[in-house]
Amino acid sequence: MEFLETGKLKPDFLEALLGKIEITDKRVVVGPGIGDDAAVLDFGENYLIVKSDPITFVSGRIGWYVVNVNANDIAAMGGTPRWFLVTILLPEKHTTISLLEEIMGDLRRSCGELGIALIGGHTEVTHGLENPILSGTMLGEASREQLIKNDRIHEGDVLYMTKGVAVEATSIIAREKKDEVIERFGEEFYRRCLAYLEQPGISVVQEAKKACDAVEVSGMHDPTEGGILSGAYEMVRASMMDLELELDRVPVYEETRTLCEYFHLSPYGCIASGSLLIAVPHSECEGIERAFSTGVQVFPSLTRVGQFTKSGGSMYVTQEGVRKALRPSGKDELTRIL
């Protein structure tokens, strides 16, 4: 008997499973599929955008994570996150009142910062868990003009990414490997890595809005498990366009590179919330680069990393002068150490 590996399902297998789902409701604008971040329903003048996502890699700051990763997916569709529900599953004999208060505090603060109403959910202590698991459902809205779908990516569109790669992974590795990281690199380095959760931060809501306000956006995607490689490939499958991805252009922050080298991980395959992939027509390149060049920038804000070339649905990756076709498995690098 063959068992499935930890992490996302392989894209081809998932695509086949989702292809068997029949949608007969004409109000479903975007249903299940690879490459778009959320479902979309027609509610008259506006679209309702709905996303569900769990947090399974981490145990600390889990309330902060679950709000932000779900809000990111709404924003990547061109929408504004509005309402949030969360299911909180807690391990028996390991859950204290202070732990639950910490989780609820992070939920309240993160929702408050993004202007989201926390409207409901479910909480219980569950048999068989080692760590808390949170699963969120975010609802947002967009006008008909605002909606972004990755099947609208065209030949010649340029691919940008915001911030650097593996922002979320940097914070997760430090938090989950605390003692080892401190022993090897020191307390100050450890705290810098933890701070990646908020600076440069795992939210891309403002970046998505900035891009959509500045230029005509063809497509956007919030890369999560499997990193930028899986995220870019999901855009390829949604658009059925070929993509030339230049990995040498992808920013890797110092702390990220240090941790990945130490734990023998590829930063390009590590969970990547905090980065946003944005596809724009070539004619909009100057506009989006100008929009992201303003203000104080502690971290690189926008980098051109590739281009969609023609119909086909394949991804070609170039690194250190070597070009090869790549079909990521979807398995995240962090599963090797966590």
N, C-alpha and C positions, 0 to 999 in steps of 0.2 A: 504494500500500500504506500502510495506517495503522499507525503504530507507537505502542506504549503509552508513556505519560509515566512519568517517574521517580516512585517512591513507591508507596504503596498503590494497589491497583486500585479503580476506582470501585465504591461499595457495591452498586449494582444489578447491575453486570456480575459482581462476585464472588458475589453471592447466586445469580445464575443458574447460574454454574459449579458452586457447591457443591451446588445443588439437584439436580444430576444424579448425585451420589454416593449409592449405595445401601448402607445399613448393615443387615446381616442378623444380626449378632452381638448377641444380647439383653443381653450384659453391657455394651454401650456405652450409658451413661446420657446423655452429652452428646457429640455428634459434631461434624463441621465445620459452622460457621454463623457468622453475624455477631452480635456483641454479647456473647457469652460468651468468657471469656479463655483457656479451656483445654478439653481433652477430659477426660472423666470415665469411668472404668471401674469396674464393680461387682466388688469383691474380697471379698464376703461381709459381714463386720461393718463394714468401712470401704470408702470409695471411693479408688481411685488416680487422682490428677489429674496430667495430663501436658501439658506445654507446650514448644513449640520456637519460638525467636525468634533472629534474627541481629542483629548490630550492624554497620551499614553507613555511618552518618553520620560517625563519628569514627575517629581513629587513636590518640589518646592516652587512657590509662586504660581501654582497651577491655575489659580483663579485669574491671574493676569494673562497667562498664556491663552486660556480658552476664549476669553473675550476678544483679544486682539487677532488671533488667527481666523476666527469667524468673521470679524469685521473686515479683515483684509480681503476676504473672498467677495464680499458684497461690493467693496470699493473697486475691485479689479473688474467688475462687470459694469462699472460706471455709476454705481448706485451709492446711496447714503445709508449706512447702517442705522436702524431706528430702535428695534425691539429685540430683546434677548431672553431666551429660556435656557436653563441649564439643568442637567441631571447630574447629581453628585453621588457617586458610589464610594463608600468609605470602608476600609478594611476592619474587620472585627478584631477586638483585642489590641488594636494599634491606634485607635482614634480617640483623641482627647477633645475636650471642649475648646481648648486653645487652638488646636489644629483647625477645627471647623470655623472658629471665629476668624482665623487668619485667612482661610479660603474666602469666606464671605466678605471680609474687608477688601481683599484684592478684587473681587467681583464688583463691589460697589465703586471702588476708586477707578478702575479701568473703564467701567460703563460711564461714570461721571465725566471722565476726561474726554470721551468721544461723543458725549451727548446722547447716550443710548439708555433706554428705559429697560431695567431688569424686571420683566413682567411675570415670571413664573418658572416652574420646573418641578424637580423632585429630588429629595434627599433621603438616603438610607445608609445604614451599615450593612455591608454585603459579605456573605460567606465566600471564602476562597480567594480574596484579593490580598496582595502584598502591599500595594500602594493605592492611594486614592486615584480614581479615574473620573474625569469630568467630560461630559459630552454636551456640547452647546448647539443651539439652533438660533441663528441670527436671521432676522427679517429686516429688509431694507426696501427702499423704493427708488425708482428712477423714472424720469419722463421717457417718452418714446424716443426722443432725440438723444438722450443721454446713454442709452443702453449700449454696452460694448460686447460684441461676440467675436470670438477668434476665427470663425469661418469667414470673416470679412477681410482677413489679411490677404494682401495681393502681392503679385510679383514685383520685386524691387523695394518692398517695404524694408525699413531698417529696424533692427532690434537693439534696444537699449536696456540697460538694467540700472536700478538705483542702488546706492550704497555699495557694499561689498558682499562677497559670497559668504554663506554659512554664518550669518550674524547670530541666528538663534542657536545653532550648534555650539558656538563658542561659549555662550552662557550655560548651555546644558552640560557640556563636558566639564566645565569648572564646578558647577553645582553638584553633579553626580559623582565626580572624581575628586572631591574637595581635598582630602588628605594627601593624595598622590600629587595633585597639582601644586599645593602649597609646599610640600617637601621638595619638589623638583625645581619650582620656579619662584617660590616666595609668596608671602601674604599680599604684597602690593599687586603683583601680577594677577593673582587669583581674584582680587577685588575688581581689577580692571575688566576681567573677563565676565564676571557676574554682572557688571554694569552694562554690558552690551544689550541686556534685556530692554533697557530704557534709553541708552545712548551708545551707538546710533539708534537702537530701538528696533523692535520687531513689528511695529505698526507701519503700514504703507498707506493708510487712509488719506493723509494729507498729500502724499506724493501722487496718488492716483488722481485726486482732485486737481492738483496743480497741472498735471499733464493734460487732463481733459479740458481745463479752462484755457490752456495756452494754445493747443493745436488740435487738428483732426487726428484722433487716435484710431488706428485700424484694429488693434487688439491689445489686451493686457492679461497677465497671468501672475498669480502669486505662487512662486515655487515653494513647496514645503518639503515633505519626505522625498528623498532621492535627489534633493538639491537642484541646482540650476540645470544640470543635465536632464533630469526627468522633467523639470518645468518647461524647458525649451522644447523638448521632444513632444510634450503634451500639446503645445501650441502648433507644432508641426502636424500632429495627427488631426487636430481640430480644423486646421486650414487646408490640409492636404497640399501644402507647399513645401518645397525643399528649403532647407536652412543651412547656411554656412555660418558656423559658430566658431569664433576665434577665442579660444580659452586664454591665450596669453594676454588678452585685453581685460579679462575679468579681474577686478580688484580683489586682492586677498589681504585683509588687515594683518598687522604684525602678530597680534595675539592669536588670531585664527590660524595663521601659518605655523606658529610655534606649537600649538596644541596638536594640530593635524600631523605635523612631522613627528612629534613625540609618540603619538598613539598610532602612527602608520595609517592615517586616513587620508582620503582625497577630499579636499575642501569642496570640490565641485559636485560631490555626491552626498554631502551632508545637508541635513534639514536646513532650509534657507529662508524661513520667514524673516522679514526685514528687508528683503530685496523685492523689487517689483520689475517684471519683464514688460516692456512697452514696445509695441510695433507701431511705427508711423510711416506714412509715405515719405519718399526721399525729399519731396518739396517742403516737408515740415521739419526737417532736421535742424535748420538754423533756429526756428522758433522754439523747439523744445529745449535745445541746448541753452538758449538765452534765458528761458524761463527758470531753468535749474541752476543757472550760474549766479543768481542774485543771492544776497544775504551772506551771513557768516557760515563758513563750511569747515567744520572740524574734520569731517569725513567726506570723501568723494561722493558727490550727490548723483551724478549721472554719467554713464559710460556706454559708448557704442560698442557692442559685442558681436554683432552679426548682421546678416542680411538674408531675406527670403528671396530666392532666385527664380524659381519656376515651379509649375505644378509637379507633384510627385509624391510628397509625403515622406521624404527621407531627410535625415540630419547628418551633416558632415562636420566633423570637429577637427580643427587645426590647432596643434600645440607644438611649439618649438620646431616649426617648419614641416611637421608631419601631419598630413591630412588623411582622415579615415572616416568611413561611415560608422555611425554608432546608433544602436537601439538600446537605451538604458533598460535595466531590468525593473527599475522602480524601488529596489531594495536600498534602504538608507545605510550609509556608511556607519552611522552610530550603532546600528544593531550588532556590529562586531565587538563593541566594547561595553554595551549596556545590557 
